[in-house]
Amino acid sequence: MADTTGQDIRVSIIDEPIEKRLSYASGATSLHSKLLSRLIARRRLSERSMSNRYDAWNRVDENCRLFIDLSRSAKKGDNTVDTTKKEMPWARSIVVPMSYAILQVYLTQLMGIYTRRDPPLEIQGVGPEDIRPAKLMNAVIAYDQVQTNYILELYTALQDGLKYGMGGFHDCWEEEYGWITKRRDPIISRIFSMMGLPSTSRQWDVRRQYQLVEAWDPFNTFPDPRISLSKVQHGEFYGLRVYRGYLDILANSQAKGGNYFNVEAIPKTAPKPQSLRSRNRFQNSQMNLIGSIDERDKGFHAIDGMVISLIPDEWELGSSTRPEKWQFAWVDDTVIIRTHQLDFDHQEFNLSAMESNVDTHVFGNQGNIENLDGLARFMNWKYNSHVQNLIRFINNR
């Protein structure tokens, strides 16, 4: 489309800053609505496949938490349920900690293997000329791993892989902004003291920079279900969900040096309950993500982040006709707060994935502890049945 001067209007619009084109100040723009619809559609495609695994994962959590649902009906061999019988037909039941014990044995062995070095991830050179550069890189890696608490994230990822069959890391370059104390030169500081002026000042600036590594939550992860997890880099998108308070989002706004825009519109949009899905049944009683403490509390919000392979010209994000990876983030399925081309030169999804039972032809392989579910339920029933027989014998019933 061209105006009377022959200038291409669409190109001039695309040249505007993306945060301006997606501004939510006076309501969602047409481009904002179209992008949000496409993002949610991709997450729901993944969620339909991932949700088939949630019930099995909840059973794994029950076994590892030594919990028995006394109201659950008996499960038949063909996976149907007999509503006339209870799985545990007793008022009280004992859990045999078989799954929990096996999980701890696995984790102890794997953590011993991965943490036998310091730092756990170590760079080794190929030739003599690589020794010094490798030592310098190891020092940087060690600093990053301490800042990101890598050992805890490693433990979490391995545990998820064993329990649910999938686990892994999301990694990115992290810059934390906040108030820092600036100290003047000692000589100048002495002069300031004589003048009765403070020798230090507080400024809002970068507090620390490091390579962030976080274990992603399988319940809140949305990979492309058309490709196996072991070949995740061949998918067209990958999404992750986290929960953050409004003040945490505000601290990462563009005005504070971060990546988020449209932040001022978040408190004006009521969180959608359907987007605040709990991780599992135990989180309902342990974490309250909906509601506020008082009028000053802005509440917690669901942030969906997604990296998508796309052609910018087709998405009205640029004039390029070649595939690129773009980073998006949106809050409560309402406001887009991040949109830009992926920063990394490698142009791959900035995450890694692991499976405890690998089949490169299948999406959603079972975990080691999930495979023990039938045996765990049988052991619980057998032990509780034996206890009930003892009670009847001892009480002469």
C-alpha positions as CSV (number, residue, x, y, z in Angstrom):
1,M,0.0,0.0,0.0
2,A,1.3,3.5,-0.9
3,D,0.2,7.0,-0.2
4,T,0.0,9.9,-2.8
5,T,3.8,10.5,-2.6
6,G,4.5,6.8,-3.5
7,Q,5.9,6.0,0.0
8,D,5.2,2.5,1.3
9,I,3.0,3.1,4.4
10,R,3.5,-0.5,5.8
11,V,7.2,-0.2,5.8
12,S,7.1,3.1,7.7
13,I,4.8,1.5,10.3
14,I,7.1,-1.5,10.7
15,D,10.0,0.9,11.3
16,E,8.3,2.1,14.5
17,P,9.5,0.7,17.8
18,I,7.7,-2.6,18.6
19,E,6.7,-1.4,22.0
20,K,4.9,1.5,20.5
21,R,3.1,-0.7,17.9
22,L,2.0,-3.0,20.7
23,S,1.2,-0.3,23.2
24,Y,-1.7,-1.2,25.5
25,A,-2.2,2.4,26.8
26,S,-5.4,3.1,24.9
27,G,-6.5,-0.5,24.6
28,A,-5.1,-3.4,22.6
29,T,-4.1,-2.6,19.1
30,S,-5.0,-4.8,16.1
31,L,-1.4,-6.2,15.9
32,H,-1.4,-6.8,19.7
33,S,-4.6,-8.8,19.5
34,K,-3.4,-10.9,16.5
35,L,0.0,-11.6,18.1
36,L,-1.6,-12.6,21.5
37,S,-4.1,-14.9,19.7
38,R,-1.2,-16.7,17.9
39,L,0.8,-17.0,21.1
40,I,-2.0,-18.5,23.1
41,A,-2.9,-20.9,20.2
42,R,0.6,-22.4,20.3
43,R,0.5,-22.7,24.0
44,R,-2.8,-24.5,23.9
45,L,-1.6,-26.9,21.2
46,S,1.2,-27.9,23.5
47,E,-1.0,-27.9,26.6
48,R,-3.5,-30.4,25.0
49,S,-0.6,-32.9,24.6
50,M,1.1,-32.1,27.9
51,S,-2.2,-32.4,29.9
52,N,-2.4,-36.1,29.0
53,R,0.6,-36.6,31.3
54,Y,-0.6,-34.6,34.3
55,D,-2.7,-37.4,36.0
56,A,0.3,-39.8,35.8
57,W,2.6,-37.1,37.2
58,N,0.2,-36.4,40.1
59,R,0.3,-40.1,41.0
60,V,4.1,-40.0,41.0
61,D,3.9,-37.0,43.4
62,E,1.5,-38.9,45.6
63,N,3.9,-41.9,45.8
64,C,6.9,-39.7,46.6
65,R,5.0,-37.6,49.1
66,L,3.7,-40.8,50.8
67,F,0.1,-39.8,50.2
68,I,-2.9,-42.0,49.5
69,D,-6.3,-40.7,48.2
70,L,-8.7,-42.9,50.2
71,S,-11.6,-41.8,48.0
72,R,-10.1,-43.0,44.8
73,S,-11.9,-45.9,43.0
74,A,-10.1,-49.1,42.1
75,K,-8.2,-49.0,38.7
76,K,-8.6,-52.0,36.5
77,G,-5.9,-53.5,34.3
78,D,-7.3,-51.9,31.2
79,N,-7.0,-48.4,32.8
80,T,-10.7,-48.1,33.4
81,V,-12.1,-47.5,36.9
82,D,-14.5,-49.6,39.0
83,T,-16.7,-47.1,40.8
84,T,-18.1,-49.8,43.1
85,K,-14.7,-50.5,44.7
86,K,-12.1,-48.4,46.5
87,E,-8.4,-48.7,45.8
88,M,-7.8,-48.6,49.5
89,P,-11.0,-49.9,51.2
90,W,-9.8,-49.0,54.7
91,A,-10.3,-45.9,56.9
92,R,-6.5,-45.4,57.3
93,S,-3.7,-46.6,55.1
94,I,0.1,-46.8,55.2
95,V,2.3,-45.9,52.2
96,V,5.3,-48.1,51.5
97,P,8.1,-45.6,50.6
98,M,9.4,-47.7,47.7
99,S,9.2,-45.0,45.0
100,Y,10.6,-42.3,47.4
101,A,13.6,-44.6,48.4
102,I,14.4,-45.5,44.8
103,L,14.2,-41.9,43.7
104,Q,16.7,-40.9,46.5
105,V,19.1,-43.6,45.4
106,Y,19.0,-42.4,41.8
107,L,19.5,-38.8,42.9
108,T,22.3,-39.6,45.2
109,Q,24.2,-41.5,42.5
110,L,23.6,-38.9,39.8
111,M,24.5,-35.9,42.1
112,G,27.7,-37.7,43.1
113,I,28.6,-38.0,39.4
114,Y,27.8,-34.5,38.4
115,T,29.2,-32.7,41.5
116,R,32.5,-34.6,41.8
117,R,34.2,-31.7,40.1
118,D,34.5,-28.1,41.2
119,P,33.0,-26.3,39.3
120,P,30.5,-29.1,38.3
121,L,30.8,-28.0,34.6
122,E,34.4,-27.8,33.7
123,I,36.1,-26.7,30.4
124,Q,39.0,-28.7,29.2
125,G,41.4,-27.6,26.5
126,V,42.4,-29.6,23.4
127,G,46.0,-28.6,23.3
128,P,48.7,-26.9,25.5
129,E,47.7,-23.5,24.2
130,D,44.2,-24.0,25.6
131,I,45.2,-24.5,29.3
132,R,45.3,-20.8,30.3
133,P,42.1,-19.8,28.4
134,A,40.3,-22.9,29.9
135,K,41.3,-21.8,33.4
136,L,39.9,-18.3,32.8
137,M,36.7,-19.7,31.4
138,N,36.3,-22.1,34.4
139,A,36.6,-19.1,36.8
140,V,33.8,-17.3,34.9
141,I,31.7,-20.5,34.8
142,A,32.2,-21.1,38.6
143,Y,31.1,-17.5,39.3
144,D,28.0,-17.9,37.2
145,Q,27.1,-21.3,38.8
146,V,27.4,-19.8,42.3
147,Q,25.2,-16.8,41.3
148,T,22.5,-18.9,39.8
149,N,22.7,-21.6,42.5
150,Y,23.4,-24.2,39.9
151,I,23.6,-27.2,42.3
152,L,20.0,-26.7,43.4
153,E,18.8,-26.3,39.8
154,L,20.7,-29.4,38.8
155,Y,19.1,-31.4,41.6
156,T,15.6,-30.2,40.5
157,A,16.2,-31.0,36.8
158,L,17.4,-34.5,37.6
159,Q,14.5,-35.1,40.0
160,D,12.0,-34.0,37.4
161,G,13.6,-36.2,34.7
162,L,13.4,-39.3,37.0
163,K,9.9,-38.6,38.2
164,Y,8.1,-37.3,35.2
165,G,10.4,-38.5,32.4
166,M,11.3,-34.9,31.3
167,G,13.4,-32.2,32.9
168,G,16.0,-29.7,31.9
169,F,17.2,-26.1,32.0
170,H,16.3,-22.7,30.7
171,D,19.4,-20.4,30.4
172,C,19.8,-16.8,29.6
173,W,22.0,-13.8,30.3
174,E,20.7,-12.2,33.5
175,E,21.1,-8.5,34.5
176,E,19.7,-7.7,37.9
177,Y,18.9,-4.0,38.5
178,G,18.5,-2.4,41.9
179,W,19.8,0.2,44.3
180,I,23.6,0.1,44.7
181,T,25.9,2.2,46.8
182,K,28.5,4.2,44.9
183,R,31.7,5.1,46.9
184,R,33.8,8.0,45.8
185,D,37.6,8.0,45.4
186,P,39.2,8.1,48.9
187,I,40.9,11.5,48.2
188,I,37.7,13.0,47.0
189,S,35.8,11.4,49.8
190,R,38.0,13.1,52.3
191,I,37.3,16.5,50.7
192,F,33.5,15.8,50.7
193,S,33.7,14.8,54.4
194,M,35.4,18.2,55.2
195,M,32.6,19.9,53.4
196,G,30.0,18.0,55.3
197,L,28.8,16.1,52.2
198,P,28.2,12.3,52.1
199,S,31.0,10.3,50.6
200,T,28.6,7.7,49.2
201,S,25.5,7.9,47.0
202,R,22.8,5.4,46.0
203,Q,22.0,4.8,42.4
204,W,19.7,2.5,40.4
205,D,22.0,0.4,38.3
206,V,23.0,-3.1,37.4
207,R,23.6,-5.1,40.6
208,R,25.0,-8.2,39.1
209,Q,25.4,-10.0,35.7
210,Y,25.7,-13.7,35.2
211,Q,24.5,-16.6,33.1
212,L,21.2,-17.7,34.6
213,V,20.3,-21.3,34.7
214,E,16.8,-22.4,35.9
215,A,15.2,-25.9,35.9
216,W,11.9,-25.6,34.1
217,D,8.8,-27.0,35.6
218,P,7.3,-29.8,33.5
219,F,3.8,-28.8,34.6
220,N,4.4,-25.3,33.3
221,T,6.3,-26.1,30.1
222,F,4.9,-26.0,26.6
223,P,7.2,-27.6,24.0
224,D,6.1,-28.2,20.4
225,P,4.3,-31.6,20.7
226,R,5.0,-32.4,17.0
227,I,8.6,-33.3,17.8
228,S,10.2,-35.5,20.4
229,L,11.7,-33.8,23.4
230,S,15.2,-35.2,22.5
231,K,15.0,-33.2,19.3
232,V,13.6,-30.0,20.8
233,Q,15.7,-27.7,18.6
234,H,13.8,-28.9,15.6
235,G,10.5,-27.7,16.9
236,E,8.9,-24.3,15.9
237,F,8.3,-23.0,19.4
238,Y,8.9,-23.6,23.1
239,G,7.1,-22.0,26.0
240,L,7.6,-21.7,29.7
241,R,5.4,-20.3,32.4
242,V,6.5,-18.6,35.7
243,Y,4.6,-16.7,38.4
244,R,5.8,-13.3,39.4
245,G,4.5,-10.4,41.5
246,Y,3.8,-7.1,39.9
247,L,6.7,-5.4,41.6
248,D,9.1,-8.0,40.2
249,I,7.7,-7.3,36.7
250,L,8.0,-3.6,37.3
251,A,11.7,-3.9,38.3
252,N,12.4,-5.5,34.9
253,S,10.6,-2.9,32.8
254,Q,12.3,-1.0,30.1
255,A,12.3,2.1,32.2
256,K,14.4,0.2,34.8
257,G,16.7,-1.3,32.3
258,G,14.9,-4.5,31.6
259,N,12.9,-5.9,28.6
260,Y,9.3,-5.4,29.6
261,F,6.9,-2.8,28.2
262,N,3.2,-2.3,28.8
263,V,3.9,-2.8,32.5
264,E,1.6,0.0,33.5
265,A,-1.4,-1.8,32.0
266,I,-0.9,-5.0,34.1
267,P,-2.7,-3.8,37.4
268,K,-5.7,-2.7,35.3
269,T,-6.3,-6.1,33.9
270,A,-7.8,-8.7,36.2
271,P,-6.0,-12.0,36.3
272,K,-7.9,-14.8,34.5
273,P,-8.4,-17.8,36.7
274,Q,-8.1,-20.2,33.8
275,S,-4.6,-19.0,33.1
276,L,-3.5,-19.5,36.7
277,R,-3.4,-23.3,36.6
278,S,-1.7,-24.9,39.6
279,R,1.3,-27.1,39.2
280,N,-0.3,-30.1,40.8
281,R,-2.9,-31.0,43.5
282,F,-0.6,-30.2,46.4
283,Q,0.1,-26.7,45.3
284,N,-3.6,-25.8,45.8
285,S,-3.1,-26.1,49.6
286,Q,0.4,-24.7,49.7
287,M,0.5,-21.8,47.4
288,N,-2.3,-19.2,46.9
289,L,-1.6,-17.5,43.5
290,I,-5.0,-15.7,43.3
291,G,-6.1,-12.8,45.5
292,S,-4.4,-10.0,47.4
293,I,-3.4,-9.2,50.9
294,D,-4.7,-5.6,51.0
295,E,-5.3,-2.7,48.6
296,R,-1.6,-2.2,48.2
297,D,-0.8,-5.7,47.1
298,K,-0.8,-6.1,43.3
299,G,-1.0,-9.9,43.4
300,F,0.8,-12.5,41.4
301,H,0.6,-12.9,37.7
302,A,1.2,-15.8,35.2
303,I,3.9,-14.8,32.7
304,D,4.1,-17.0,29.7
305,G,7.4,-16.8,27.8
306,M,7.8,-18.3,24.4
307,V,10.5,-18.4,21.7
308,I,9.0,-19.0,18.2
309,S,10.6,-19.6,14.8
310,L,8.8,-17.2,12.4
311,I,9.1,-15.1,9.3
312,P,8.9,-11.4,10.5
313,D,7.2,-10.2,7.3
314,E,4.3,-12.7,7.8
315,W,3.9,-11.6,11.5
316,E,4.1,-7.9,10.7
317,L,7.2,-7.6,12.9
318,G,9.7,-6.6,10.2
319,S,10.5,-6.8,6.5
320,S,12.7,-9.9,6.6
321,T,11.4,-13.0,4.7
322,R,13.8,-15.4,6.3
323,P,13.0,-17.6,9.4
324,E,14.1,-16.0,12.7
325,K,13.6,-16.8,16.3
326,W,11.7,-14.3,18.3
327,Q,11.2,-13.9,22.1
328,F,7.7,-13.1,23.5
329,A,6.2,-12.8,26.9
330,W,2.6,-12.0,28.0
331,V,0.8,-11.7,31.3
332,D,-2.5,-13.5,32.2
333,D,-3.3,-14.0,28.6
334,T,-4.1,-10.3,28.3
335,V,-1.0,-8.0,27.9
336,I,2.1,-8.6,25.8
337,I,5.1,-7.3,27.7
338,R,8.1,-8.6,25.6
339,T,8.7,-8.9,21.9
340,H,12.1,-8.9,20.1
341,Q,14.3,-11.1,18.1
342,L,16.2,-13.7,20.1
343,D,19.5,-12.1,21.3
344,F,21.8,-15.1,21.1
345,D,24.0,-15.6,18.0
346,H,23.5,-19.3,18.1
347,Q,19.9,-18.8,17.1
348,E,18.7,-21.9,19.0
349,F,16.2,-22.3,21.8
350,N,17.9,-21.3,25.0
351,L,17.1,-24.4,26.9
352,S,18.1,-28.0,27.3
353,A,16.1,-31.1,28.0
354,M,16.7,-34.5,29.4
355,E,14.6,-37.7,29.6
356,S,15.2,-40.8,31.9
357,N,13.8,-43.2,29.2
358,V,14.7,-41.9,25.8
359,D,12.8,-42.7,22.6
360,T,13.6,-40.2,19.9
361,H,10.4,-41.2,18.0
362,V,8.0,-40.5,20.8
363,F,6.8,-37.3,22.5
364,G,6.3,-37.7,26.3
365,N,8.2,-40.7,27.5
366,Q,7.6,-42.2,30.9
367,G,9.9,-41.5,33.8
368,N,11.6,-44.1,35.9
369,I,9.4,-43.4,39.0
370,E,6.3,-43.3,36.9
371,N,7.1,-46.8,35.7
372,L,6.9,-48.0,39.3
373,D,3.4,-46.7,39.9
374,G,1.7,-50.1,39.5
375,L,4.2,-51.8,41.7
376,A,3.9,-49.0,44.3
377,R,0.1,-49.3,44.4
378,F,0.3,-53.1,44.7
379,M,2.8,-52.8,47.6
380,N,0.6,-50.3,49.4
381,W,-2.4,-52.6,49.0
382,K,-0.6,-55.7,50.1
383,Y,0.9,-54.1,53.2
384,N,-2.3,-52.5,54.3
385,S,-4.2,-55.7,53.6
386,H,-1.8,-57.6,55.8
387,V,-2.1,-55.0,58.6
388,Q,-5.9,-55.3,58.5
389,N,-5.7,-59.1,58.8
390,L,-3.4,-58.6,61.9
391,I,-5.9,-56.2,63.4
392,R,-8.7,-58.7,63.0
393,F,-6.6,-61.6,64.4
394,I,-5.4,-59.6,67.4
395,N,-8.9,-58.3,68.2
396,N,-10.3,-61.8,67.7
397,R,-12.6,-60.5,65.0
